[in-house]
Amino acid sequence: MDKAVRGSRTGQMNIMDRSGHKELTWDTEKLEEILEAQQTFDALMRKGYTAFGSKDKAETKRLVREFDPTMEEMVLVPKTVGG
C-alpha cells in the first residue's frame, strides 16, 4: 500500500548496545514522539555513537549527523574501542 494513502508514517531507531539492541519508534505526525526520538538521538551522539539512516527501509543507509524525523529507519552504533 502506498505510504501517502496509508496516512502517518513511523520512524524506527535501532540502538546497538551490549545487550544486543533496543528499538525506538515514533509517528512522524506526533510531535511528542518526535521530540523523544530526537532527544535520544542527540544524547547518543554526544556519547560518541555513529548514526546511519535512510528515508526508506529498503534503501542503503548513509551516515547521519543530525536527527531527521522523516527517516524511516536509523541504526545507531556505539563508538568502538580497539585493543
PyMOL Python script that loads the backbone (N, CA, C, O; Angstrom):
from pymol import cmd

cmd.read_pdbstr("""\
ATOM      1  N   MET A   1       0.841  -1.185   0.000  1.00  0.00           N
ATOM      2  CA  MET A   1       0.000   0.000   0.000  1.00  0.00           C
ATOM      3  C   MET A   1       0.883   1.244   0.000  1.00  0.00           C
ATOM      4  O   MET A   1       1.911   1.274   0.677  1.00  0.00           O
ATOM      5  N   ASP A   2       0.499   2.243  -0.735  1.00  0.00           N
ATOM      6  CA  ASP A   2       1.258   3.481  -0.839  1.00  0.00           C
ATOM      7  C   ASP A   2       1.271   4.196   0.506  1.00  0.00           C
ATOM      8  O   ASP A   2       0.245   4.278   1.182  1.00  0.00           O
ATOM      9  N   LYS A   3       2.447   4.717   0.894  1.00  0.00           N
ATOM     10  CA  LYS A   3       2.582   5.377   2.191  1.00  0.00           C
ATOM     11  C   LYS A   3       1.708   6.614   2.311  1.00  0.00           C
ATOM     12  O   LYS A   3       1.205   6.911   3.394  1.00  0.00           O
ATOM     13  N   ALA A   4       1.519   7.339   1.215  1.00  0.00           N
ATOM     14  CA  ALA A   4       0.678   8.537   1.250  1.00  0.00           C
ATOM     15  C   ALA A   4      -0.771   8.163   1.537  1.00  0.00           C
ATOM     16  O   ALA A   4      -1.481   8.897   2.224  1.00  0.00           O
ATOM     17  N   VAL A   5      -1.205   7.034   1.017  1.00  0.00           N
ATOM     18  CA  VAL A   5      -2.572   6.576   1.240  1.00  0.00           C
ATOM     19  C   VAL A   5      -2.728   6.045   2.654  1.00  0.00           C
ATOM     20  O   VAL A   5      -3.773   6.223   3.279  1.00  0.00           O
ATOM     21  N   ARG A   6      -1.697   5.398   3.151  1.00  0.00           N
ATOM     22  CA  ARG A   6      -1.721   4.772   4.460  1.00  0.00           C
ATOM     23  C   ARG A   6      -1.852   5.792   5.596  1.00  0.00           C
ATOM     24  O   ARG A   6      -2.306   5.443   6.686  1.00  0.00           O
ATOM     25  N   GLY A   7      -1.470   7.016   5.358  1.00  0.00           N
ATOM     26  CA  GLY A   7      -1.554   8.026   6.406  1.00  0.00           C
ATOM     27  C   GLY A   7      -0.197   8.289   7.019  1.00  0.00           C
ATOM     28  O   GLY A   7       0.809   8.377   6.316  1.00  0.00           O
ATOM     29  N   SER A   8      -0.177   8.413   8.335  1.00  0.00           N
ATOM     30  CA  SER A   8       1.068   8.759   9.004  1.00  0.00           C
ATOM     31  C   SER A   8       2.108   7.653   8.863  1.00  0.00           C
ATOM     32  O   SER A   8       1.777   6.473   8.743  1.00  0.00           O
ATOM     33  N   ARG A   9       3.359   8.062   8.881  1.00  0.00           N
ATOM     34  CA  ARG A   9       4.482   7.135   8.770  1.00  0.00           C
ATOM     35  C   ARG A   9       5.106   6.938  10.136  1.00  0.00           C
ATOM     36  O   ARG A   9       4.952   7.761  11.039  1.00  0.00           O
ATOM     37  N   THR A  10       5.800   5.853  10.262  1.00  0.00           N
ATOM     38  CA  THR A  10       6.502   5.554  11.502  1.00  0.00           C
ATOM     39  C   THR A  10       7.989   5.509  11.227  1.00  0.00           C
ATOM     40  O   THR A  10       8.434   4.914  10.245  1.00  0.00           O
ATOM     41  N   GLY A  11       8.759   6.144  12.105  1.00  0.00           N
ATOM     42  CA  GLY A  11      10.207   6.059  12.041  1.00  0.00           C
ATOM     43  C   GLY A  11      10.687   5.052  13.066  1.00  0.00           C
ATOM     44  O   GLY A  11      10.020   4.806  14.071  1.00  0.00           O
ATOM     45  N   GLN A  12      11.844   4.473  12.807  1.00  0.00           N
ATOM     46  CA  GLN A  12      12.384   3.456  13.705  1.00  0.00           C
ATOM     47  C   GLN A  12      13.865   3.709  13.924  1.00  0.00           C
ATOM     48  O   GLN A  12      14.616   3.923  12.971  1.00  0.00           O
ATOM     49  N   MET A  13      14.286   3.684  15.194  1.00  0.00           N
ATOM     50  CA  MET A  13      15.682   3.852  15.551  1.00  0.00           C
ATOM     51  C   MET A  13      16.143   2.567  16.236  1.00  0.00           C
ATOM     52  O   MET A  13      15.614   2.191  17.282  1.00  0.00           O
ATOM     53  N   ASN A  14      17.122   1.900  15.644  1.00  0.00           N
ATOM     54  CA  ASN A  14      17.710   0.698  16.228  1.00  0.00           C
ATOM     55  C   ASN A  14      19.009   1.105  16.901  1.00  0.00           C
ATOM     56  O   ASN A  14      19.937   1.577  16.244  1.00  0.00           O
ATOM     57  N   ILE A  15      19.069   0.920  18.213  1.00  0.00           N
ATOM     58  CA  ILE A  15      20.214   1.359  19.005  1.00  0.00           C
ATOM     59  C   ILE A  15      20.999   0.129  19.442  1.00  0.00           C
ATOM     60  O   ILE A  15      20.521  -0.668  20.249  1.00  0.00           O
ATOM     61  N   MET A  16      22.199  -0.020  18.905  1.00  0.00           N
ATOM     62  CA  MET A  16      23.047  -1.154  19.259  1.00  0.00           C
ATOM     63  C   MET A  16      23.701  -0.887  20.612  1.00  0.00           C
ATOM     64  O   MET A  16      24.165   0.220  20.884  1.00  0.00           O
ATOM     65  N   ASP A  17      23.730  -1.919  21.457  1.00  0.00           N
ATOM     66  CA  ASP A  17      24.401  -1.798  22.751  1.00  0.00           C
ATOM     67  C   ASP A  17      24.848  -3.182  23.212  1.00  0.00           C
ATOM     68  O   ASP A  17      24.731  -4.154  22.465  1.00  0.00           O
ATOM     69  N   ARG A  18      25.354  -3.273  24.431  1.00  0.00           N
ATOM     70  CA  ARG A  18      25.886  -4.541  24.939  1.00  0.00           C
ATOM     71  C   ARG A  18      24.832  -5.634  25.039  1.00  0.00           C
ATOM     72  O   ARG A  18      25.161  -6.819  24.980  1.00  0.00           O
ATOM     73  N   SER A  19      23.579  -5.253  25.187  1.00  0.00           N
ATOM     74  CA  SER A  19      22.504  -6.244  25.310  1.00  0.00           C
ATOM     75  C   SER A  19      22.041  -6.751  23.946  1.00  0.00           C
ATOM     76  O   SER A  19      21.223  -7.668  23.872  1.00  0.00           O
ATOM     77  N   GLY A  20      22.546  -6.176  22.893  1.00  0.00           N
ATOM     78  CA  GLY A  20      22.114  -6.509  21.537  1.00  0.00           C
ATOM     79  C   GLY A  20      21.647  -5.239  20.861  1.00  0.00           C
ATOM     80  O   GLY A  20      22.437  -4.531  20.236  1.00  0.00           O
ATOM     81  N   HIS A  21      20.352  -4.949  20.987  1.00  0.00           N
ATOM     82  CA  HIS A  21      19.867  -3.662  20.504  1.00  0.00           C
ATOM     83  C   HIS A  21      18.511  -3.343  21.111  1.00  0.00           C
ATOM     84  O   HIS A  21      17.768  -4.219  21.555  1.00  0.00           O
ATOM     85  N   LYS A  22      18.227  -2.055  21.109  1.00  0.00           N
ATOM     86  CA  LYS A  22      16.938  -1.541  21.562  1.00  0.00           C
ATOM     87  C   LYS A  22      16.294  -0.851  20.374  1.00  0.00           C
ATOM     88  O   LYS A  22      16.978  -0.393  19.458  1.00  0.00           O
ATOM     89  N   GLU A  23      14.992  -0.783  20.399  1.00  0.00           N
ATOM     90  CA  GLU A  23      14.256  -0.173  19.293  1.00  0.00           C
ATOM     91  C   GLU A  23      13.368   0.950  19.823  1.00  0.00           C
ATOM     92  O   GLU A  23      12.659   0.785  20.816  1.00  0.00           O
ATOM     93  N   LEU A  24      13.422   2.086  19.147  1.00  0.00           N
ATOM     94  CA  LEU A  24      12.574   3.227  19.479  1.00  0.00           C
ATOM     95  C   LEU A  24      11.824   3.610  18.210  1.00  0.00           C
ATOM     96  O   LEU A  24      12.435   3.792  17.157  1.00  0.00           O
ATOM     97  N   THR A  25      10.512   3.730  18.305  1.00  0.00           N
ATOM     98  CA  THR A  25       9.720   4.126  17.138  1.00  0.00           C
ATOM     99  C   THR A  25       8.981   5.423  17.431  1.00  0.00           C
ATOM    100  O   THR A  25       8.724   5.764  18.586  1.00  0.00           O
ATOM    101  N   TRP A  26       8.643   6.141  16.364  1.00  0.00           N
ATOM    102  CA  TRP A  26       7.878   7.378  16.506  1.00  0.00           C
ATOM    103  C   TRP A  26       6.964   7.547  15.305  1.00  0.00           C
ATOM    104  O   TRP A  26       7.274   7.111  14.197  1.00  0.00           O
ATOM    105  N   ASP A  27       5.855   8.178  15.547  1.00  0.00           N
ATOM    106  CA  ASP A  27       4.900   8.531  14.492  1.00  0.00           C
ATOM    107  C   ASP A  27       5.328   9.897  13.975  1.00  0.00           C
ATOM    108  O   ASP A  27       5.503  10.827  14.763  1.00  0.00           O
ATOM    109  N   THR A  28       5.499  10.031  12.677  1.00  0.00           N
ATOM    110  CA  THR A  28       6.006  11.281  12.103  1.00  0.00           C
ATOM    111  C   THR A  28       5.014  12.438  12.213  1.00  0.00           C
ATOM    112  O   THR A  28       5.342  13.573  11.868  1.00  0.00           O
ATOM    113  N   GLU A  29       3.809  12.155  12.690  1.00  0.00           N
ATOM    114  CA  GLU A  29       2.822  13.221  12.867  1.00  0.00           C
ATOM    115  C   GLU A  29       2.568  13.547  14.337  1.00  0.00           C
ATOM    116  O   GLU A  29       1.692  14.356  14.645  1.00  0.00           O
ATOM    117  N   LYS A  30       3.322  12.929  15.250  1.00  0.00           N
ATOM    118  CA  LYS A  30       3.135  13.174  16.683  1.00  0.00           C
ATOM    119  C   LYS A  30       4.380  13.845  17.247  1.00  0.00           C
ATOM    120  O   LYS A  30       5.417  13.211  17.442  1.00  0.00           O
ATOM    121  N   LEU A  31       4.252  15.141  17.505  1.00  0.00           N
ATOM    122  CA  LEU A  31       5.383  15.951  17.947  1.00  0.00           C
ATOM    123  C   LEU A  31       6.041  15.388  19.202  1.00  0.00           C
ATOM    124  O   LEU A  31       7.269  15.373  19.292  1.00  0.00           O
ATOM    125  N   GLU A  32       5.265  14.931  20.159  1.00  0.00           N
ATOM    126  CA  GLU A  32       5.826  14.407  21.408  1.00  0.00           C
ATOM    127  C   GLU A  32       6.748  13.206  21.135  1.00  0.00           C
ATOM    128  O   GLU A  32       7.821  13.097  21.729  1.00  0.00           O
ATOM    129  N   GLU A  33       6.329  12.322  20.248  1.00  0.00           N
ATOM    130  CA  GLU A  33       7.145  11.150  19.907  1.00  0.00           C
ATOM    131  C   GLU A  33       8.400  11.557  19.139  1.00  0.00           C
ATOM    132  O   GLU A  33       9.467  10.978  19.343  1.00  0.00           O
ATOM    133  N   ILE A  34       8.280  12.542  18.265  1.00  0.00           N
ATOM    134  CA  ILE A  34       9.435  13.040  17.510  1.00  0.00           C
ATOM    135  C   ILE A  34      10.454  13.654  18.465  1.00  0.00           C
ATOM    136  O   ILE A  34      11.653  13.407  18.336  1.00  0.00           O
ATOM    137  N   LEU A  35       9.982  14.453  19.420  1.00  0.00           N
ATOM    138  CA  LEU A  35      10.890  15.094  20.374  1.00  0.00           C
ATOM    139  C   LEU A  35      11.616  14.068  21.232  1.00  0.00           C
ATOM    140  O   LEU A  35      12.806  14.225  21.509  1.00  0.00           O
ATOM    141  N   GLU A  36      10.917  13.021  21.657  1.00  0.00           N
ATOM    142  CA  GLU A  36      11.554  11.962  22.442  1.00  0.00           C
ATOM    143  C   GLU A  36      12.644  11.267  21.621  1.00  0.00           C
ATOM    144  O   GLU A  36      13.735  11.004  22.127  1.00  0.00           O
ATOM    145  N   ALA A  37      12.346  10.976  20.366  1.00  0.00           N
ATOM    146  CA  ALA A  37      13.328  10.330  19.491  1.00  0.00           C
ATOM    147  C   ALA A  37      14.528  11.252  19.258  1.00  0.00           C
ATOM    148  O   ALA A  37      15.671  10.794  19.249  1.00  0.00           O
ATOM    149  N   GLN A  38      14.270  12.544  19.070  1.00  0.00           N
ATOM    150  CA  GLN A  38      15.365  13.486  18.844  1.00  0.00           C
ATOM    151  C   GLN A  38      16.247  13.605  20.085  1.00  0.00           C
ATOM    152  O   GLN A  38      17.471  13.650  19.967  1.00  0.00           O
ATOM    153  N   GLN A  39      15.645  13.656  21.261  1.00  0.00           N
ATOM    154  CA  GLN A  39      16.425  13.734  22.499  1.00  0.00           C
ATOM    155  C   GLN A  39      17.302  12.494  22.667  1.00  0.00           C
ATOM    156  O   GLN A  39      18.461  12.597  23.067  1.00  0.00           O
ATOM    157  N   THR A  40      16.746  11.331  22.361  1.00  0.00           N
ATOM    158  CA  THR A  40      17.514  10.088  22.443  1.00  0.00           C
ATOM    159  C   THR A  40      18.669  10.117  21.451  1.00  0.00           C
ATOM    160  O   THR A  40      19.800   9.778  21.801  1.00  0.00           O
ATOM    161  N   PHE A  41      18.392  10.518  20.224  1.00  0.00           N
ATOM    162  CA  PHE A  41      19.417  10.615  19.180  1.00  0.00           C
ATOM    163  C   PHE A  41      20.533  11.555  19.628  1.00  0.00           C
ATOM    164  O   PHE A  41      21.709  11.196  19.563  1.00  0.00           O
ATOM    165  N   ASP A  42      20.173  12.752  20.080  1.00  0.00           N
ATOM    166  CA  ASP A  42      21.172  13.747  20.484  1.00  0.00           C
ATOM    167  C   ASP A  42      22.027  13.246  21.646  1.00  0.00           C
ATOM    168  O   ASP A  42      23.241  13.451  21.654  1.00  0.00           O
ATOM    169  N   ALA A  43      21.402  12.590  22.629  1.00  0.00           N
ATOM    170  CA  ALA A  43      22.138  12.071  23.788  1.00  0.00           C
ATOM    171  C   ALA A  43      23.140  10.997  23.356  1.00  0.00           C
ATOM    172  O   ALA A  43      24.274  10.971  23.836  1.00  0.00           O
ATOM    173  N   LEU A  44      22.723  10.124  22.462  1.00  0.00           N
ATOM    174  CA  LEU A  44      23.620   9.064  21.995  1.00  0.00           C
ATOM    175  C   LEU A  44      24.760   9.628  21.151  1.00  0.00           C
ATOM    176  O   LEU A  44      25.889   9.145  21.238  1.00  0.00           O
ATOM    177  N   MET A  45      24.481  10.629  20.350  1.00  0.00           N
ATOM    178  CA  MET A  45      25.537  11.251  19.545  1.00  0.00           C
ATOM    179  C   MET A  45      26.574  11.911  20.452  1.00  0.00           C
ATOM    180  O   MET A  45      27.771  11.856  20.168  1.00  0.00           O
ATOM    181  N   ARG A  46      26.121  12.535  21.544  1.00  0.00           N
ATOM    182  CA  ARG A  46      27.058  13.139  22.499  1.00  0.00           C
ATOM    183  C   ARG A  46      27.938  12.069  23.155  1.00  0.00           C
ATOM    184  O   ARG A  46      29.069  12.355  23.547  1.00  0.00           O
ATOM    185  N   LYS A  47      27.428  10.851  23.274  1.00  0.00           N
ATOM    186  CA  LYS A  47      28.194   9.744  23.861  1.00  0.00           C
ATOM    187  C   LYS A  47      29.159   9.112  22.860  1.00  0.00           C
ATOM    188  O   LYS A  47      29.908   8.200  23.209  1.00  0.00           O
ATOM    189  N   GLY A  48      29.142   9.594  21.619  1.00  0.00           N
ATOM    190  CA  GLY A  48      30.072   9.086  20.623  1.00  0.00           C
ATOM    191  C   GLY A  48      29.504   8.064  19.655  1.00  0.00           C
ATOM    192  O   GLY A  48      30.249   7.464  18.880  1.00  0.00           O
ATOM    193  N   TYR A  49      28.190   7.858  19.689  1.00  0.00           N
ATOM    194  CA  TYR A  49      27.573   6.928  18.745  1.00  0.00           C
ATOM    195  C   TYR A  49      27.687   7.467  17.318  1.00  0.00           C
ATOM    196  O   TYR A  49      27.820   8.673  17.109  1.00  0.00           O
ATOM    197  N   THR A  50      27.634   6.568  16.350  1.00  0.00           N
ATOM    198  CA  THR A  50      27.584   6.914  14.938  1.00  0.00           C
ATOM    199  C   THR A  50      26.225   6.482  14.418  1.00  0.00           C
ATOM    200  O   THR A  50      25.746   5.397  14.748  1.00  0.00           O
ATOM    201  N   ALA A  51      25.599   7.330  13.604  1.00  0.00           N
ATOM    202  CA  ALA A  51      24.251   7.043  13.109  1.00  0.00           C
ATOM    203  C   ALA A  51      24.249   6.871  11.596  1.00  0.00           C
ATOM    204  O   ALA A  51      24.957   7.561  10.862  1.00  0.00           O
ATOM    205  N   PHE A  52      23.429   5.929  11.163  1.00  0.00           N
ATOM    206  CA  PHE A  52      23.197   5.679   9.744  1.00  0.00           C
ATOM    207  C   PHE A  52      21.693   5.623   9.542  1.00  0.00           C
ATOM    208  O   PHE A  52      20.971   5.140  10.415  1.00  0.00           O
ATOM    209  N   GLY A  53      21.211   6.108   8.407  1.00  0.00           N
ATOM    210  CA  GLY A  53      19.771   6.086   8.201  1.00  0.00           C
ATOM    211  C   GLY A  53      19.378   6.195   6.747  1.00  0.00           C
ATOM    212  O   GLY A  53      20.201   6.438   5.865  1.00  0.00           O
ATOM    213  N   SER A  54      18.072   6.004   6.528  1.00  0.00           N
ATOM    214  CA  SER A  54      17.513   6.126   5.181  1.00  0.00           C
ATOM    215  C   SER A  54      16.048   6.527   5.274  1.00  0.00           C
ATOM    216  O   SER A  54      15.376   6.247   6.266  1.00  0.00           O
ATOM    217  N   LYS A  55      15.568   7.180   4.237  1.00  0.00           N
ATOM    218  CA  LYS A  55      14.167   7.612   4.175  1.00  0.00           C
ATOM    219  C   LYS A  55      13.238   6.423   3.972  1.00  0.00           C
ATOM    220  O   LYS A  55      12.059   6.484   4.318  1.00  0.00           O
ATOM    221  N   ASP A  56      13.769   5.346   3.413  1.00  0.00           N
ATOM    222  CA  ASP A  56      13.000   4.128   3.171  1.00  0.00           C
ATOM    223  C   ASP A  56      13.835   2.945   3.663  1.00  0.00           C
ATOM    224  O   ASP A  56      15.034   2.884   3.391  1.00  0.00           O
ATOM    225  N   LYS A  57      13.223   2.016   4.377  1.00  0.00           N
ATOM    226  CA  LYS A  57      13.970   0.887   4.941  1.00  0.00           C
ATOM    227  C   LYS A  57      14.748   0.108   3.892  1.00  0.00           C
ATOM    228  O   LYS A  57      15.804  -0.450   4.194  1.00  0.00           O
ATOM    229  N   ALA A  58      14.244   0.061   2.670  1.00  0.00           N
ATOM    230  CA  ALA A  58      14.887  -0.721   1.608  1.00  0.00           C
ATOM    231  C   ALA A  58      16.133  -0.039   1.042  1.00  0.00           C
ATOM    232  O   ALA A  58      16.943  -0.689   0.381  1.00  0.00           O
ATOM    233  N   GLU A  59      16.295   1.259   1.294  1.00  0.00           N
ATOM    234  CA  GLU A  59      17.447   1.996   0.768  1.00  0.00           C
ATOM    235  C   GLU A  59      18.707   1.685   1.570  1.00  0.00           C
ATOM    236  O   GLU A  59      18.638   1.288   2.733  1.00  0.00           O
ATOM    237  N   THR A  60      19.851   1.871   0.931  1.00  0.00           N
ATOM    238  CA  THR A  60      21.130   1.759   1.615  1.00  0.00           C
ATOM    239  C   THR A  60      21.221   2.871   2.650  1.00  0.00           C
ATOM    240  O   THR A  60      20.862   4.015   2.369  1.00  0.00           O
ATOM    241  N   LYS A  61      21.696   2.542   3.835  1.00  0.00           N
ATOM    242  CA  LYS A  61      21.839   3.540   4.902  1.00  0.00           C
ATOM    243  C   LYS A  61      23.053   4.417   4.614  1.00  0.00           C
ATOM    244  O   LYS A  61      24.052   3.958   4.062  1.00  0.00           O
ATOM    245  N   ARG A  62      22.947   5.685   4.998  1.00  0.00           N
ATOM    246  CA  ARG A  62      24.062   6.625   4.839  1.00  0.00           C
ATOM    247  C   ARG A  62      24.347   7.276   6.189  1.00  0.00           C
ATOM    248  O   ARG A  62      23.498   7.271   7.080  1.00  0.00           O
ATOM    249  N   LEU A  63      25.528   7.829   6.330  1.00  0.00           N
ATOM    250  CA  LEU A  63      25.921   8.485   7.563  1.00  0.00           C
ATOM    251  C   LEU A  63      24.984   9.650   7.858  1.00  0.00           C
ATOM    252  O   LEU A  63      24.671  10.443   6.971  1.00  0.00           O
ATOM    253  N   VAL A  64      24.540   9.747   9.104  1.00  0.00           N
ATOM    254  CA  VAL A  64      23.619  10.803   9.524  1.00  0.00           C
ATOM    255  C   VAL A  64      24.262  11.554  10.687  1.00  0.00           C
ATOM    256  O   VAL A  64      24.735  10.934  11.640  1.00  0.00           O
ATOM    257  N   ARG A  65      24.281  12.865  10.615  1.00  0.00           N
ATOM    258  CA  ARG A  65      24.865  13.665  11.698  1.00  0.00           C
ATOM    259  C   ARG A  65      23.813  14.436  12.491  1.00  0.00           C
ATOM    260  O   ARG A  65      24.077  14.883  13.607  1.00  0.00           O
ATOM    261  N   GLU A  66      22.624  14.590  11.916  1.00  0.00           N
ATOM    262  CA  GLU A  66      21.533  15.301  12.585  1.00  0.00           C
ATOM    263  C   GLU A  66      20.264  14.472  12.498  1.00  0.00           C
ATOM    264  O   GLU A  66      20.039  13.760  11.519  1.00  0.00           O
ATOM    265  N   PHE A  67      19.439  14.568  13.527  1.00  0.00           N
ATOM    266  CA  PHE A  67      18.181  13.829  13.556  1.00  0.00           C
ATOM    267  C   PHE A  67      17.244  14.340  12.465  1.00  0.00           C
ATOM    268  O   PHE A  67      17.070  15.547  12.300  1.00  0.00           O
ATOM    269  N   ASP A  68      16.652  13.426  11.737  1.00  0.00           N
ATOM    270  CA  ASP A  68      15.675  13.744  10.698  1.00  0.00           C
ATOM    271  C   ASP A  68      14.456  12.861  10.946  1.00  0.00           C
ATOM    272  O   ASP A  68      14.506  11.660  10.682  1.00  0.00           O
ATOM    273  N   PRO A  69      13.358  13.435  11.450  1.00  0.00           N
ATOM    274  CA  PRO A  69      12.189  12.623  11.801  1.00  0.00           C
ATOM    275  C   PRO A  69      11.515  11.958  10.616  1.00  0.00           C
ATOM    276  O   PRO A  69      10.687  11.066  10.800  1.00  0.00           O
ATOM    277  N   THR A  70      11.856  12.377   9.391  1.00  0.00           N
ATOM    278  CA  THR A  70      11.241  11.761   8.217  1.00  0.00           C
ATOM    279  C   THR A  70      11.958  10.479   7.788  1.00  0.00           C
ATOM    280  O   THR A  70      11.503   9.786   6.878  1.00  0.00           O
ATOM    281  N   MET A  71      13.069  10.169   8.440  1.00  0.00           N
ATOM    282  CA  MET A  71      13.762   8.920   8.116  1.00  0.00           C
ATOM    283  C   MET A  71      12.922   7.754   8.611  1.00  0.00           C
ATOM    284  O   MET A  71      12.401   7.772   9.726  1.00  0.00           O
ATOM    285  N   GLU A  72      12.802   6.756   7.774  1.00  0.00           N
ATOM    286  CA  GLU A  72      12.017   5.582   8.141  1.00  0.00           C
ATOM    287  C   GLU A  72      12.812   4.650   9.049  1.00  0.00           C
ATOM    288  O   GLU A  72      12.237   3.957   9.890  1.00  0.00           O
ATOM    289  N   GLU A  73      14.142   4.632   8.880  1.00  0.00           N
ATOM    290  CA  GLU A  73      14.956   3.751   9.715  1.00  0.00           C
ATOM    291  C   GLU A  73      16.317   4.364   9.980  1.00  0.00           C
ATOM    292  O   GLU A  73      16.954   4.914   9.081  1.00  0.00           O
ATOM    293  N   MET A  74      16.760   4.259  11.245  1.00  0.00           N
ATOM    294  CA  MET A  74      18.097   4.677  11.651  1.00  0.00           C
ATOM    295  C   MET A  74      18.727   3.551  12.452  1.00  0.00           C
ATOM    296  O   MET A  74      18.039   2.796  13.139  1.00  0.00           O
ATOM    297  N   VAL A  75      20.041   3.450  12.354  1.00  0.00           N
ATOM    298  CA  VAL A  75      20.800   2.499  13.154  1.00  0.00           C
ATOM    299  C   VAL A  75      21.885   3.304  13.851  1.00  0.00           C
ATOM    300  O   VAL A  75      22.658   4.005  13.197  1.00  0.00           O
ATOM    301  N   LEU A  76      21.949   3.206  15.183  1.00  0.00           N
ATOM    302  CA  LEU A  76      22.973   3.910  15.947  1.00  0.00           C
ATOM    303  C   LEU A  76      23.922   2.887  16.554  1.00  0.00           C
ATOM    304  O   LEU A  76      23.505   1.945  17.228  1.00  0.00           O
ATOM    305  N   VAL A  77      25.209   3.096  16.295  1.00  0.00           N
ATOM    306  CA  VAL A  77      26.242   2.157  16.708  1.00  0.00           C
ATOM    307  C   VAL A  77      27.174   2.860  17.687  1.00  0.00           C
ATOM    308  O   VAL A  77      27.614   3.979  17.424  1.00  0.00           O
ATOM    309  N   PRO A  78      27.486   2.212  18.826  1.00  0.00           N
ATOM    310  CA  PRO A  78      28.382   2.858  19.786  1.00  0.00           C
ATOM    311  C   PRO A  78      29.802   2.952  19.248  1.00  0.00           C
ATOM    312  O   PRO A  78      30.204   2.214  18.348  1.00  0.00           O
ATOM    313  N   LYS A  79      30.534   3.869  19.822  1.00  0.00           N
ATOM    314  CA  LYS A  79      31.935   4.043  19.465  1.00  0.00           C
ATOM    315  C   LYS A  79      32.677   2.743  19.793  1.00  0.00           C
ATOM    316  O   LYS A  79      32.534   2.199  20.888  1.00  0.00           O
ATOM    317  N   THR A  80      33.457   2.262  18.850  1.00  0.00           N
ATOM    318  CA  THR A  80      34.223   1.043  19.105  1.00  0.00           C
ATOM    319  C   THR A  80      35.627   1.410  19.546  1.00  0.00           C
ATOM    320  O   THR A  80      36.221   2.372  19.058  1.00  0.00           O
ATOM    321  N   VAL A  81      36.142   0.626  20.476  1.00  0.00           N
ATOM    322  CA  VAL A  81      37.470   0.870  21.009  1.00  0.00           C
ATOM    323  C   VAL A  81      38.342  -0.317  20.638  1.00  0.00           C
ATOM    324  O   VAL A  81      38.037  -1.462  20.970  1.00  0.00           O
ATOM    325  N   GLY A  82      39.426  -0.023  19.949  1.00  0.00           N
ATOM    326  CA  GLY A  82      40.336  -1.093  19.547  1.00  0.00           C
ATOM    327  C   GLY A  82      41.175  -1.577  20.716  1.00  0.00           C
ATOM    328  O   GLY A  82      41.256  -0.934  21.763  1.00  0.00           O
ATOM    329  N   GLY A  83      41.795  -2.724  20.507  1.00  0.00           N
ATOM    330  CA  GLY A  83      42.631  -3.169  21.604  1.00  0.00           C
ATOM    331  C   GLY A  83      43.182  -4.490  21.456  1.00  0.00           C
ATOM    332  O   GLY A  83      43.905  -4.958  22.335  1.00  0.00           O
TER     333      GLY A  83
END
""", "prot")
cmd.dss("prot")
cmd.show_as("cartoon", "prot")
cmd.util.cbc("prot")
cmd.orient("prot")
